Amino acid sequence: MRIDGATRLTGLLGSPVSHSLSPAIHNCAFKRLGLNVRYLNFETGAADFKAAFDAMKALGALGFNVTMPCKEEAARYADELTAEAAITGAVNTVKLENGKAYGHNTDGRGFVAALDDAGVAYKDKHILIFGAGATARAVGCALAAAGAGGVSVCGRDAAKAARFCELINANTDARAAAFGYNYDSLKNETAVSDILVNCTSLGTPPHTGLSPLPHPELFLPRHTVLDVAYGEPTQFLLTAAAAGCRTLDGSGMLLYQAALAFHIWTGMEMPVAYVRKRVFPRAIDNLHA
C-alpha cells in the first residue's frame, strides 16, 4: 500500500484505542478497492479531544471515527448532526467536507445489521439493555426503531437511564422503562426479556471478570445474549453460554458500523465478506462457531 502526496487520512479518536481492529478493517477495504486512503489510531483522552478534532480538520482528513470517552464531545463539536446523532447525543463517525464536520452515529444501525446477518430475530421481542451511555442509547434507539416490542434499561445512573427511556418513547413506537439494579428487578426483567445486551465496560480491562448480570441462574436458555465488546469473551458471555444461551460478541457490530462509516467517507460499499474473512480470525458468533 503506497503512501504519497495524495494519500487521504482517516482514523479513530478515543481512549484506549491500541486494541482496536478498526485500522485493520478499513485499511483492508481501502486496499481491496484500490483507494489511496489510510486509517490510523490516535490515542485521545477527553481533555485533548477538541484539539485532536480540530487537528483532523486542519490536516484535511477525509473523516474519522470516535470512541469512548469522546462520542458526546464529538456531538458538541460537529457543525451538523444527522437525526440519529442528534437523538442519541453522540457521534461515532465524522465526515469532513468543505470545511465542515458532519456528525453521524453508525453504532445503532451497525448493531441491527449484525443481528440481521446472524439471523437474530428482534422484531416484537423484548430487549434488556445494561448501560445508558452513548453506545447503549444508539443500540436501544435503533432496535426500537427497527421494531423491537419493548426495551428495559438497567443503568448505574437512574436519572440517565430514565432519560434514555424517554428518548425511545419519544422517537419510536416501542415502550421503554428503566428499573433498579437489584436482584428482584433483575429476576423480573430477565424473565420477560428475549435479548440481553451489555453496553457497559464491565468485562473489559480494567473490569475483566465482572458482569452486569452476576447471577448465573437468571440467564435462560431461550435468551440471545450480546456484548458490544469484542475479542476475548467477557464474563457476561461466558456465563450466558454456560447456561445454554446463544451468544454474540461485538465483532459484528464493529464490522457493520465500520461499513456504514466507510460509505459515508467514500460513497462506496465496503467489501464486507472480504474484510470479514481476512480480519476476523474466528466466527463472529464466537462462542458457537
C-alpha positions as CSV (number, residue, x, y, z in Angstrom):
1,M,0.0,0.0,0.0
2,R,1.6,3.2,-1.1
3,I,1.7,6.5,0.8
4,D,2.3,9.6,-1.3
5,G,1.3,13.3,-1.5
6,A,-2.3,12.4,-2.5
7,T,-2.9,9.9,0.4
8,R,-6.0,10.8,2.4
9,L,-6.3,10.3,6.2
10,T,-9.0,8.7,8.3
11,G,-8.6,7.4,11.8
12,L,-10.0,6.7,15.3
13,L,-10.0,9.2,18.2
14,G,-10.6,8.0,21.7
15,S,-9.0,6.1,24.6
16,P,-8.0,3.3,24.8
17,V,-7.6,2.6,21.1
18,S,-4.4,0.5,20.8
19,H,-6.5,-2.8,20.7
20,S,-8.9,-1.6,18.0
21,L,-9.4,-3.6,14.9
22,S,-10.7,-0.6,13.0
23,P,-7.4,0.1,11.2
24,A,-7.3,-3.5,10.0
25,I,-10.9,-3.3,8.8
26,H,-10.7,0.0,6.9
27,N,-7.2,-0.5,5.5
28,C,-8.2,-3.9,4.2
29,A,-11.1,-2.4,2.4
30,F,-9.1,0.6,1.1
31,K,-6.5,-1.8,-0.3
32,R,-9.1,-4.1,-1.8
33,L,-10.8,-1.2,-3.7
34,G,-7.6,0.5,-4.6
35,L,-8.3,3.7,-2.7
36,N,-5.4,5.9,-1.7
37,V,-6.7,6.3,1.9
38,R,-5.2,5.2,5.2
39,Y,-6.7,4.7,8.7
40,L,-4.7,5.2,11.9
41,N,-5.5,5.0,15.7
42,F,-5.0,8.3,17.6
43,E,-4.9,7.9,21.4
44,T,-7.1,10.8,22.6
45,G,-8.4,11.5,26.0
46,A,-11.3,13.7,26.8
47,A,-9.1,16.6,27.8
48,D,-7.3,16.5,24.4
49,F,-10.3,15.7,22.2
50,K,-11.2,19.2,21.0
51,A,-7.5,19.8,19.9
52,A,-7.5,16.4,18.1
53,F,-10.9,17.1,16.5
54,D,-9.6,20.5,15.2
55,A,-6.3,18.9,14.0
56,M,-8.1,16.3,11.8
57,K,-10.0,19.2,10.2
58,A,-6.8,21.2,9.7
59,L,-5.0,18.3,8.2
60,G,-7.7,17.8,5.6
61,A,-8.7,14.3,6.8
62,L,-11.5,12.6,4.9
63,G,-13.1,11.9,8.2
64,F,-12.7,9.9,11.4
65,N,-14.3,7.6,13.9
66,V,-14.8,8.5,17.6
67,T,-14.9,6.0,20.5
68,M,-15.1,6.3,24.3
69,P,-15.0,8.6,26.1
70,C,-15.4,11.2,23.4
71,K,-18.7,10.4,21.5
72,E,-20.7,13.0,23.3
73,E,-17.9,15.6,22.9
74,A,-17.9,14.9,19.2
75,A,-21.6,15.7,19.0
76,R,-21.0,19.1,20.6
77,Y,-18.2,20.0,18.2
78,A,-19.8,18.8,14.9
79,D,-21.2,21.5,12.7
80,E,-24.2,19.4,11.7
81,L,-25.7,16.2,13.1
82,T,-27.8,13.5,11.5
83,A,-31.1,12.6,13.1
84,E,-29.5,9.5,14.7
85,A,-26.6,11.5,16.2
86,A,-29.0,14.3,17.4
87,I,-31.4,11.9,19.1
88,T,-28.7,9.9,20.9
89,G,-26.5,13.0,21.6
90,A,-23.5,11.0,20.4
91,V,-21.3,10.9,17.3
92,N,-19.0,7.9,16.3
93,T,-18.3,9.0,12.7
94,V,-17.3,12.4,11.4
95,K,-17.3,13.3,7.7
96,L,-15.1,16.3,6.9
97,E,-16.2,18.2,3.8
98,N,-15.9,21.8,2.6
99,G,-14.5,22.9,6.0
100,K,-17.4,21.5,7.9
101,A,-17.7,18.5,10.3
102,Y,-20.8,16.3,9.8
103,G,-21.6,14.1,12.8
104,H,-23.1,10.7,12.3
105,N,-23.9,7.7,14.5
106,T,-23.5,4.3,12.9
107,D,-23.4,2.3,16.1
108,G,-27.1,1.5,16.3
109,R,-27.6,0.6,12.6
110,G,-24.4,-1.4,12.7
111,F,-25.7,-3.4,15.7
112,V,-29.0,-4.1,13.9
113,A,-27.2,-5.1,10.8
114,A,-25.1,-7.5,12.8
115,L,-28.3,-9.1,14.2
116,D,-29.8,-9.4,10.7
117,D,-26.6,-11.0,9.5
118,A,-26.6,-13.5,12.4
119,G,-30.3,-14.3,11.9
120,V,-31.3,-13.0,15.3
121,A,-35.0,-12.1,15.5
122,Y,-35.6,-8.8,17.3
123,K,-38.9,-7.6,16.0
124,D,-41.6,-7.6,18.6
125,K,-39.0,-9.0,21.1
126,H,-38.3,-7.6,24.5
127,I,-34.8,-6.2,24.8
128,L,-32.9,-5.8,28.1
129,I,-30.0,-3.3,27.9
130,F,-27.3,-2.9,30.5
131,G,-25.9,0.7,30.4
132,A,-27.2,4.1,29.5
133,G,-24.2,5.7,27.8
134,A,-23.7,6.7,24.2
135,T,-23.4,3.2,22.8
136,A,-26.4,1.9,24.8
137,R,-28.5,4.8,23.5
138,A,-27.6,4.2,19.9
139,V,-28.3,0.4,20.2
140,G,-31.5,0.9,22.1
141,C,-33.0,3.6,19.8
142,A,-32.0,1.6,16.7
143,L,-33.6,-1.6,18.0
144,A,-36.7,0.2,19.0
145,A,-36.9,1.9,15.6
146,A,-36.4,-1.4,13.9
147,G,-39.4,-3.0,15.6
148,A,-38.5,-4.2,19.0
149,G,-41.5,-4.7,21.2
150,G,-40.1,-3.2,24.3
151,V,-36.9,-2.1,25.9
152,S,-35.8,-2.3,29.6
153,V,-32.8,-0.3,30.7
154,C,-30.6,-1.0,33.7
155,G,-28.0,1.7,34.4
156,R,-26.0,2.7,37.4
157,D,-27.2,6.3,37.0
158,A,-31.0,6.1,37.4
159,A,-31.6,9.6,36.0
160,K,-29.5,8.9,32.9
161,A,-31.4,5.6,32.4
162,A,-34.7,7.4,32.7
163,R,-33.7,10.0,30.1
164,F,-32.6,7.1,27.7
165,C,-36.0,5.6,28.0
166,E,-37.6,9.0,27.3
167,L,-35.6,9.1,24.1
168,I,-37.0,5.8,22.9
169,N,-40.6,6.6,24.0
170,A,-40.5,10.0,22.2
171,N,-39.0,8.8,18.9
172,T,-40.3,5.2,18.4
173,D,-43.4,3.1,18.9
174,A,-41.6,0.8,21.3
175,R,-42.1,1.2,25.0
176,A,-39.1,1.6,27.3
177,A,-38.7,1.7,31.1
178,A,-35.8,1.9,33.5
179,F,-35.5,-0.4,36.5
180,G,-33.4,-0.6,39.7
181,Y,-30.2,-2.6,39.9
182,N,-31.3,-5.2,42.5
183,Y,-31.9,-8.9,42.4
184,D,-35.7,-8.9,42.3
185,S,-35.8,-6.4,39.5
186,L,-33.2,-8.3,37.5
187,K,-35.1,-11.5,38.0
188,N,-38.3,-9.9,36.8
189,E,-36.8,-8.3,33.8
190,T,-34.8,-11.3,32.6
191,A,-37.9,-13.4,32.9
192,V,-39.8,-11.3,30.3
193,S,-36.8,-10.5,28.1
194,D,-35.7,-12.3,24.9
195,I,-32.5,-10.5,24.1
196,L,-29.9,-9.3,26.7
197,V,-27.3,-6.7,25.7
198,N,-24.3,-5.5,27.6
199,C,-23.3,-1.9,26.7
200,T,-21.2,-1.3,29.8
201,S,-17.5,-1.6,30.2
202,L,-17.9,-4.5,32.7
203,G,-16.0,-7.5,31.4
204,T,-13.2,-5.4,29.6
205,P,-10.0,-4.1,31.1
206,P,-9.7,-2.9,33.9
207,H,-13.0,-4.6,34.7
208,T,-12.2,-8.1,33.4
209,G,-14.1,-10.9,35.1
210,L,-17.0,-8.6,36.0
211,S,-20.5,-8.8,34.6
212,P,-23.6,-6.6,34.7
213,L,-25.6,-9.7,35.4
214,P,-23.6,-11.6,38.1
215,H,-26.4,-14.2,38.7
216,P,-26.0,-17.3,36.5
217,E,-29.4,-18.6,37.3
218,L,-31.0,-15.5,35.6
219,F,-29.7,-16.5,32.2
220,L,-32.3,-18.6,30.5
221,P,-31.5,-21.0,27.5
222,R,-34.0,-19.1,25.3
223,H,-32.1,-15.8,25.7
224,T,-29.9,-14.4,23.0
225,V,-27.1,-12.6,24.8
226,L,-24.9,-10.0,23.2
227,D,-21.9,-7.8,24.3
228,V,-20.8,-4.8,22.4
229,A,-17.2,-5.7,23.4
230,Y,-15.2,-7.9,21.1
231,G,-12.1,-10.0,21.3
232,E,-11.9,-12.4,24.3
233,P,-15.3,-13.4,25.5
234,T,-16.5,-11.3,28.5
235,Q,-17.7,-12.9,31.7
236,F,-21.2,-11.9,30.7
237,L,-21.0,-14.0,27.5
238,L,-19.2,-16.9,29.2
239,T,-21.9,-17.2,31.9
240,A,-24.6,-17.0,29.3
241,A,-23.0,-19.6,27.1
242,A,-22.7,-22.0,30.1
243,A,-26.5,-21.5,30.6
244,G,-27.2,-22.6,27.1
245,C,-27.9,-19.2,25.6
246,R,-26.8,-18.2,22.1
247,T,-24.1,-15.5,22.5
248,L,-22.5,-13.0,20.1
249,D,-19.7,-10.5,20.8
250,G,-19.4,-7.0,19.3
251,S,-17.4,-8.1,16.3
252,G,-20.4,-8.0,14.0
253,M,-21.4,-4.5,15.3
254,L,-17.8,-3.3,14.7
255,L,-17.8,-4.6,11.2
256,Y,-21.1,-3.2,10.1
257,Q,-20.8,0.2,11.8
258,A,-17.4,0.4,10.0
259,A,-19.1,-0.4,6.7
260,L,-21.5,2.4,7.2
261,A,-18.7,4.8,8.1
262,F,-16.7,3.7,5.0
263,H,-19.7,4.5,2.8
264,I,-20.1,8.0,4.5
265,W,-16.5,8.8,3.8
266,T,-16.1,7.3,0.3
267,G,-19.5,6.9,-1.2
268,M,-18.6,3.2,-1.9
269,E,-19.7,0.0,-0.4
270,M,-17.2,-1.8,1.9
271,P,-16.5,-5.4,0.7
272,V,-17.8,-6.8,3.9
273,A,-17.4,-10.5,3.2
274,Y,-13.8,-10.0,2.0
275,V,-12.9,-7.9,5.1
276,R,-14.6,-10.4,7.5
277,K,-12.6,-13.3,6.1
278,R,-9.3,-11.5,6.4
279,V,-9.7,-9.5,9.6
280,F,-11.6,-11.8,12.0
281,P,-9.7,-15.0,12.9
282,R,-12.9,-16.8,14.1
283,A,-16.6,-16.7,13.6
284,I,-18.3,-13.5,14.8
285,D,-20.8,-15.8,16.5
286,N,-17.8,-16.6,18.6
287,L,-19.0,-19.0,21.3
288,H,-21.0,-21.1,18.9
289,A,-18.5,-21.3,16.0
